[in-house]
């Protein structure tokens, strides 16, 4: 597999979720684009959202403005990944 910016973001995001939510590497690796996050994973509660956002900024080297954050971002892993890839690309 070629290491593209998107695959690097994917790997970082999976590691971040494994660490922050305590999912473990296997559960994080099993996430698909359609995997539900907020409201689906018991570990992904409102307290975890703030920690995930902070870790995303730190690990991905991005800044996330409050007005960019909505419920759709945390609906599925695919939405969170797409948002992260866009932010890393500077969009």
Backbone bond lengths (Angstrom), bond angles and torsions (degrees), N, CA, C in turn:
res aa  C-N    CA-C-N  psi(-1)  N-CA   C-N-CA  omega(-1)  CA-C   N-CA-C  phi
1 X - - - 1.447 - - 1.522 108.76 -
2 X 1.304 117.19 133.20 1.451 122.65 178.98 1.518 109.66 -75.97
3 X 1.319 116.38 137.25 1.456 120.87 179.21 1.521 108.73 -85.62
4 X 1.311 116.53 100.89 1.456 122.71 177.88 1.523 108.19 -103.58
5 X 1.333 117.05 167.70 1.465 118.13 175.66 1.532 112.17 -55.10
6 X 1.325 117.24 -38.32 1.467 120.21 -179.83 1.527 111.53 -65.79
7 X 1.336 117.75 -39.78 1.467 119.06 179.84 1.526 110.58 -71.23
8 X 1.324 117.16 -32.73 1.463 120.43 176.57 1.528 110.38 -66.90
9 X 1.326 117.07 -41.79 1.464 121.27 177.53 1.524 109.48 -64.42
10 X 1.324 117.00 -42.56 1.463 121.92 178.84 1.529 110.27 -58.43
11 X 1.314 117.64 -48.14 1.468 121.55 -179.54 1.526 111.13 -62.35
12 X 1.324 116.43 -42.72 1.464 121.07 179.50 1.518 110.78 -64.96
13 X 1.321 116.50 -43.50 1.460 121.24 -179.00 1.528 111.49 -65.34
14 X 1.316 116.95 -40.65 1.473 120.10 177.96 1.533 110.69 -64.28
15 X 1.334 116.91 -42.70 1.466 120.74 178.33 1.526 110.58 -64.16
16 X 1.313 116.05 -40.66 1.459 121.81 178.90 1.529 110.34 -61.06
17 X 1.328 117.45 -48.56 1.465 120.92 -179.82 1.528 111.06 -65.03
18 X 1.317 116.73 -38.34 1.466 120.04 177.26 1.524 110.33 -60.72
19 X 1.330 116.69 -43.78 1.462 121.63 -178.71 1.527 112.35 -71.35
20 X 1.329 116.39 -53.40 1.463 121.27 -173.28 1.526 111.90 -68.27
21 X 1.315 116.77 -42.87 1.461 120.22 -176.47 1.524 112.83 -91.72
22 X 1.327 116.49 -8.77 1.455 120.06 -178.15 1.523 112.64 68.84
23 X 1.332 115.98 31.92 1.464 120.39 -177.87 1.519 112.93 -74.17
24 X 1.309 115.82 -28.86 1.455 119.53 -172.37 1.519 109.38 85.05
25 X 1.311 115.53 157.38 1.467 120.91 -175.42 1.520 113.00 -63.37
26 X 1.334 117.50 -38.81 1.467 120.19 -177.17 1.523 112.24 -65.16
27 X 1.338 116.99 -45.99 1.472 119.54 179.08 1.519 110.94 -66.33
28 X 1.328 117.36 -39.60 1.465 120.29 179.03 1.525 110.36 -65.66
29 X 1.325 117.31 -39.99 1.467 121.30 179.70 1.522 111.63 -66.65
30 X 1.327 117.44 -27.23 1.466 121.72 -177.87 1.526 113.37 -81.43
31 X 1.338 117.89 -7.12 1.463 120.10 179.45 1.522 110.18 -63.96
32 X 1.326 115.69 134.65 1.461 121.42 174.90 1.518 108.16 -111.20
33 X 1.319 116.68 173.17 1.461 120.73 178.84 1.525 111.38 -57.45
34 X 1.327 117.18 -31.02 1.466 121.76 -177.88 1.523 113.91 -91.92
35 X 1.322 117.62 -0.85 1.467 120.00 -179.80 1.519 110.18 -65.20
36 X 1.326 115.72 126.54 1.455 120.53 178.15 1.519 110.87 -71.91
37 X 1.321 115.98 145.67 1.459 120.72 178.74 1.526 109.52 -113.63
38 X 1.321 117.37 -91.30 1.463 121.73 -177.15 1.526 109.49 -63.90
39 X 1.316 115.68 124.71 1.457 120.38 -177.86 1.516 113.52 90.08
40 X 1.321 116.96 -13.59 1.469 121.69 178.91 1.527 111.21 -109.33
41 X 1.319 115.92 -45.51 1.469 120.42 177.24 1.530 108.27 -90.30
42 X 1.320 118.77 120.42 1.466 120.12 -179.68 1.534 112.43 -57.17
43 X 1.323 116.49 -29.94 1.468 120.67 -179.23 1.529 112.34 -72.32
44 X 1.322 117.23 -20.75 1.468 121.26 -175.59 1.525 108.91 -95.83
45 X 1.336 114.76 80.65 1.454 120.33 179.72 1.527 110.06 -105.59
46 X 1.330 116.31 -175.68 1.463 119.89 -176.19 1.526 112.20 -62.42
47 X 1.317 117.63 -31.81 1.464 119.94 177.65 1.530 110.89 -68.98
48 X 1.313 116.53 -35.21 1.464 120.62 -179.25 1.525 111.72 -69.54
49 X 1.336 117.45 -29.34 1.467 120.72 -177.82 1.525 110.68 -56.65
50 X 1.327 117.19 -49.00 1.469 120.80 -178.68 1.525 111.06 -61.79
51 X 1.315 116.84 -41.50 1.463 120.68 179.66 1.521 111.02 -66.47
52 X 1.323 117.00 -42.04 1.469 120.81 178.48 1.525 110.05 -61.60
53 X 1.337 117.58 -44.84 1.469 120.56 179.74 1.527 111.18 -61.48
54 X 1.316 117.12 -44.05 1.467 121.21 179.55 1.525 110.80 -63.23
55 X 1.319 116.53 -44.10 1.468 120.51 178.83 1.525 111.40 -66.00
56 X 1.331 117.44 -36.53 1.469 120.27 176.59 1.522 109.95 -60.34
57 X 1.333 116.45 -45.40 1.462 119.92 178.91 1.527 110.67 -60.40
58 X 1.325 116.48 -46.30 1.465 120.87 -177.64 1.527 112.44 -66.90
59 X 1.313 117.10 -49.42 1.469 120.76 -173.06 1.519 113.56 -79.15
60 X 1.336 116.68 -29.57 1.467 119.51 -179.01 1.527 112.40 -98.72
61 X 1.328 117.23 -7.54 1.459 120.94 179.36 1.518 112.69 66.99
62 X 1.335 115.97 40.87 1.464 121.05 -178.20 1.520 109.61 -121.96
63 X 1.325 115.73 166.04 1.456 122.40 171.80 1.516 107.38 -117.89
64 X 1.319 116.25 132.30 1.458 121.52 -179.74 1.517 107.88 -116.37
65 X 1.325 116.45 116.92 1.458 121.55 177.43 1.522 109.57 -79.60
66 X 1.329 115.73 148.51 1.466 120.46 -179.58 1.524 112.35 -55.61
67 X 1.338 116.74 -37.31 1.471 119.35 -177.08 1.532 113.01 -73.20
68 X 1.319 117.43 -7.54 1.469 121.22 176.66 1.524 112.21 -87.97
69 X 1.309 116.14 -13.78 1.460 121.03 -173.60 1.524 110.09 -94.19
70 X 1.328 115.06 122.89 1.460 120.67 173.16 1.524 108.80 -141.50
71 X 1.299 115.81 171.97 1.457 120.77 -176.58 1.510 114.34 -61.62
72 X 1.324 116.69 -27.85 1.466 120.45 -177.84 1.527 112.05 -62.78
73 X 1.317 116.83 -34.64 1.469 121.06 -179.40 1.526 111.00 -57.90
74 X 1.324 116.48 -37.67 1.464 121.14 -175.24 1.523 113.14 -98.37
75 X 1.332 116.59 8.20 1.463 120.92 -179.82 1.529 111.66 -65.14
76 X 1.337 115.93 -49.22 1.464 120.86 -179.37 1.528 109.62 -137.16
77 X 1.324 114.60 163.37 1.460 118.99 176.07 1.527 110.22 -62.18
78 X 1.317 117.18 -38.46 1.462 121.21 179.21 1.515 112.51 -59.67
79 X 1.331 117.45 -40.63 1.466 120.91 178.37 1.524 110.53 -66.02
80 X 1.336 115.99 -43.45 1.463 119.88 -179.82 1.525 110.79 -64.87
81 X 1.319 116.93 -40.61 1.462 121.02 178.64 1.525 110.96 -65.29
82 X 1.327 117.43 -45.70 1.469 121.02 -179.88 1.528 110.82 -60.94
83 X 1.325 117.08 -43.35 1.459 121.27 177.20 1.527 110.13 -60.16
84 X 1.324 116.71 -45.80 1.465 121.67 -178.26 1.523 111.80 -63.63
85 X 1.322 117.00 -43.05 1.471 121.31 179.05 1.526 109.93 -62.46
86 X 1.332 117.15 -42.96 1.477 120.61 178.26 1.527 110.90 -61.67
87 X 1.326 117.05 -42.97 1.464 120.51 -179.23 1.531 111.06 -65.27
88 X 1.316 117.11 -42.86 1.467 120.73 179.31 1.526 110.32 -63.64
89 X 1.329 116.64 -34.39 1.467 121.48 179.07 1.528 111.91 -76.50
90 X 1.327 116.72 -6.00 1.458 120.54 177.87 1.506 114.46 87.44
91 X 1.299 117.30 16.28 1.472 120.58 179.92 1.510 110.90 -86.70
